[in-house]
């Protein structure tokens, strides 16, 4: 078996160039590849196209890259938590492609399955469909959307082994599994890294065949976007 284990985020992202297209797992701030994002910020890689459900917040996640003007284009579904994103969008500094959440997930899945495109009713008759092919199946119109073409997928899992097998925990099992399948090179950071054979095969969510590099991350913050509490009387 080819050794997939690297020492840390800096080595894992070593060959990501300016202008690359990246998939970044996570939903809100849950399950985002914190270490890889911080390494991209430190390395100041720029002109990136980022495919992610969201754009982080102003001082965390992808928001850190937006703050340094490292992102050229965002392909996302939900972007309502980031004031800097809003500013760059309205000023024309940032290209944005907003996609229905199910379409975003399925275009990732299609890339992982080797499918060139999908057909979806989401977006038919709206601005989303402008300039795109429409086909009719059994009397209903469907919009053709191409599978994503990402150079790298950056994902975060709870546990992984040295063969690249991954287990995601609770809500972090969101966009991570489908993006792990879809990148030309998939980089996984994990909270706990064990030897091959130590994970129960019945609990593995992503087989190691999809993962090219893996490392044990550190100093996870696991922030919450909006902390809501109630007063106890």
JORAGI-V477790 format. One record per run of one state. SS is the DSSP state (H for helix, E for strand, C for the rest). FROM is the first residue (numbers start at 0). TO is the last residue. Records with the same first field share a line. If there is no record, write none. Layout:
SS: FROM-TO  FROM-TO
This chain:
C: 0-3  5-7  12-19  24-25  27-28  30-32  43-46  51-55  57-58  60-60  67-69  76-81  91-93  98-99  113-115  120-125  129-132  137-138  146-150  161-164  167-168  172-174  182-183  194-199  203-204  206-206  210-211  216-232
E: 4-4  20-23  26-26  29-29  47-50  56-56  59-59  70-75  94-97  116-119  133-136  139-145  151-160  165-166  184-193  205-205  212-215
H: 8-11  33-42  61-66  82-90  100-112  126-128  169-171  175-181  200-202  207-209
